[in-house]
Amino acid sequence: MTSNRVLNLPCTVTVEHTWESLEAHVELADGVQPNLGDRITVHGSAIKIPFGEKIVVQRDATLRRAGPLIKTWMKIRQFFELTELYEVSFSTEMLK
């Protein structure tokens, strides 16, 4: 299934597992950027690296573009998740 909403393309996966960092990044080929609500599936087996190492591998990925309904829903969720941050307060008093 290929349409303008589903793209199959290569990607670069960078995984680091060191004292300084525990992270994984996916960079899609040709500068393609995901938008709000899009889904990316990276194909292949799980990447497992020992502690203290960093690895860069090439994989295939599928990018599924979100439709208008999903984009709207994500914007609504984003707003309410942001407002949850406003509820955090800092106090010098102990909670009882």
SVG drawing of the C-alpha trace seen along z (x, -y; Angstrom):
<svg xmlns="http://www.w3.org/2000/svg" viewBox="-11 -28 43 37">
<polyline fill="none" stroke="black" stroke-width="0.4" points="0.0,0.0 1.7,-3.2 0.0,-6.6 0.9,-10.1 0.1,-9.4 2.4,-6.3 6.0,-6.6 8.6,-3.8 12.1,-5.1 15.5,-4.4 16.6,-5.9 19.6,-6.1 19.2,-4.9 21.7,-6.1 21.7,-4.4 24.0,-5.3 24.4,-3.6 27.1,-5.3 27.6,-7.0 26.8,-10.3 23.8,-9.3 21.1,-6.7 19.4,-7.7 18.1,-6.6 17.5,-8.8 16.0,-8.1 16.8,-10.4 14.7,-9.8 16.3,-9.9 16.0,-12.9 15.3,-15.3 11.8,-14.1 10.3,-15.4 7.4,-13.8 4.5,-16.1 2.2,-16.2 0.4,-12.8 2.5,-11.0 3.7,-7.5 7.1,-6.0 7.8,-2.3 11.5,-1.3 11.8,2.2 14.3,4.9 15.3,6.7 15.8,4.9 19.1,3.0 20.9,4.2 24.3,2.7 26.5,3.3 27.1,0.5 29.6,-2.0 29.0,-1.9 27.3,-3.9 26.1,-2.4 24.8,-3.8 22.8,-1.5 20.8,-1.9 17.3,-0.6 14.1,-0.9 11.2,-2.8 7.5,-3.5 6.1,-6.9 2.3,-7.1 1.0,-10.7 -1.8,-11.6 -5.1,-12.7 -6.9,-15.9 -8.9,-14.3 -5.8,-12.8 -3.9,-16.2 -6.8,-18.0 -7.0,-15.4 -3.2,-15.7 -3.4,-19.5 -6.2,-19.2 -4.2,-16.7 -1.1,-18.8 -2.9,-21.8 -4.2,-19.9 -0.8,-18.2 0.8,-21.7 -1.8,-23.0 -0.9,-20.1 2.5,-21.7 0.9,-24.9 -0.5,-22.9 3.0,-22.2 4.0,-24.5 7.0,-24.8 6.6,-25.3 8.9,-25.4 6.3,-23.7 6.1,-20.0 3.0,-18.2 0.9,-16.6"/>
</svg>
